[in-house]
Amino acid sequence: MKRIVISLAVATCLIVPAAALACEGDGQHQAKATEPTKATVADVASWTKAKKATPVDANGKETRSTQGVIPGAVLLTSSSTYAVSELPADKASKLVFYCANQKCGASHAAAKRAMENGYTDVAVLPEGIAGWKQAGQPTAKPNNT
C-alpha cells in the first residue's frame, strides 16, 4: 500500500507540471489584448525621438489646423472608418494613437480598429495633442488639411 501511495505521488508530481505547462505553451491559448496600453507624453517623446514608434493622429482637420500635429504622425482620414492601409504595413510596429485631449475618444476608437485588424503593439496617448503641447513638445503643421 505504501508503494502505491508513493507511486501515485511521484506520478502526480510528473503529470501535473506537464499539464500546467501545456496550458502556458507559446501563447496560443492566451487571450489577445482588447485595450490599447496607455502612454505618457514622455514615453511618446522618447519613442518618436528614437524612431521606436509611429504617432497616429486621429483628430479632424480643424483640430489639426489649430493645434498642430506630433511631428512625423500618420494623419488618419477618419478615426472610425480610416482605411487600414493608412497605417504602416508592419503590423508589429509600435503605434501610438492620439486625439485632442483626455475628453476625446477618437484615439481609443482608432486604436481599437487597428488592434481588430491585427496590429499588436498599440498604445494611446490620453492627453492628446493638448497634453503634448502643454508639456512643451514640438508640433508640426499638418500637410494634408
C-alpha positions in Angstrom: 0.0 0.0 0.0 2.8 2.4 0.9 4.4 1.8 -2.6 1.1 2.6 -4.3 0.8 5.9 -2.5 4.4 6.8 -3.3 3.9 5.8 -6.9 0.8 7.9 -7.2 2.6 10.9 -5.5 5.5 10.6 -8.0 3.2 10.2 -10.9 1.2 13.3 -9.8 4.4 15.4 -9.5 5.4 14.4 -13.0 2.0 14.8 -14.7 0.6 17.9 -13.1 3.5 20.2 -14.0 3.5 18.9 -17.6 -0.2 19.6 -17.8 0.2 23.1 -16.4 3.0 23.9 -18.9 0.8 22.7 -21.7 -1.6 25.5 -20.9 1.1 28.2 -21.0 2.6 26.9 -24.2 3.6 29.5 -26.8 0.8 31.9 -26.1 -1.8 30.3 -28.5 -4.2 29.9 -25.6 -3.7 33.3 -24.1 -6.3 35.9 -24.8 -5.4 38.8 -27.1 -5.3 42.3 -25.5 -8.5 44.1 -26.1 -7.5 47.5 -24.9 -4.5 49.6 -26.1 -1.9 50.4 -23.5 -1.6 54.0 -22.2 1.5 56.0 -22.9 2.6 59.2 -21.3 3.9 62.3 -23.2 7.4 61.4 -22.0 7.1 57.9 -23.4 5.9 59.1 -26.8 8.6 61.8 -27.0 11.3 59.2 -26.2 9.9 56.6 -28.6 9.5 59.0 -31.5 12.9 60.6 -31.0 14.4 57.1 -31.1 12.2 56.2 -34.0 10.7 53.3 -32.0 7.1 54.3 -32.5 4.8 55.9 -35.0 2.4 58.5 -33.7 -1.0 58.3 -35.3 -3.3 61.4 -35.3 -7.0 60.7 -35.0 -8.0 64.4 -34.9 -10.1 66.1 -37.5 -8.8 68.9 -39.8 -10.0 71.7 -37.6 -8.1 70.4 -34.5 -5.0 69.8 -36.6 -5.0 73.2 -38.2 -5.4 75.0 -34.8 -3.3 72.7 -32.6 -0.8 71.2 -35.0 0.3 67.5 -35.0 3.1 65.5 -33.5 6.0 65.6 -36.0 6.1 62.5 -38.2 2.5 61.5 -37.3 0.3 59.5 -39.6 -2.8 61.6 -40.2 -5.9 59.4 -40.4 -8.7 60.4 -42.7 -11.2 59.3 -40.0 -10.9 57.9 -36.5 -13.5 55.3 -37.1 -13.6 54.5 -40.8 -10.0 55.0 -41.9 -8.5 52.5 -44.4 -6.2 50.1 -42.6 -3.8 50.8 -45.5 -3.2 54.3 -44.0 -1.2 52.6 -41.2 2.3 51.2 -41.5 2.3 47.8 -43.3 4.2 46.1 -40.5 1.5 45.0 -38.0 4.2 44.5 -35.3 5.3 48.2 -35.4 4.6 50.3 -32.4 1.7 52.7 -33.0 0.7 55.5 -30.6 -2.8 57.0 -31.3 -3.7 60.4 -30.0 -6.6 62.9 -30.5 -7.4 66.3 -29.0 -7.3 65.7 -25.2 -8.4 63.5 -22.3 -12.1 64.1 -23.1 -11.8 63.0 -26.7 -12.4 59.3 -27.5 -11.3 59.3 -31.2 -7.8 57.9 -30.4 -9.3 54.9 -28.5 -11.7 54.1 -31.3 -8.9 54.3 -33.9 -6.5 52.2 -31.8 -9.2 49.5 -31.3 -9.7 49.4 -35.0 -6.0 48.9 -35.5 -6.0 46.1 -33.0 -9.0 44.4 -34.6 -7.1 44.4 -37.8 -4.1 42.6 -36.4 -1.8 45.4 -35.1 -0.1 44.0 -31.9 1.8 46.9 -30.3 -0.8 49.6 -29.9 -0.9 52.5 -27.4 -2.9 55.6 -26.8 -1.7 59.0 -25.6 -4.7 60.0 -23.4 -3.5 63.6 -23.0 -3.7 64.1 -26.8 -2.2 67.0 -28.7 -3.2 69.4 -25.9 -1.1 67.5 -23.3 1.7 67.1 -25.8 1.8 70.9 -26.3 1.3 71.6 -22.6 4.4 69.5 -21.9 6.4 71.7 -24.3 6.8 69.2 -27.0 7.2 70.3 -30.6 4.4 70.3 -33.1 4.3 70.5 -36.9 1.8 71.9 -39.3 -0.4 69.2 -40.9 0.4 68.6 -44.5 -3.0 67.4 -45.7 -5.5 69.8 -44.3 
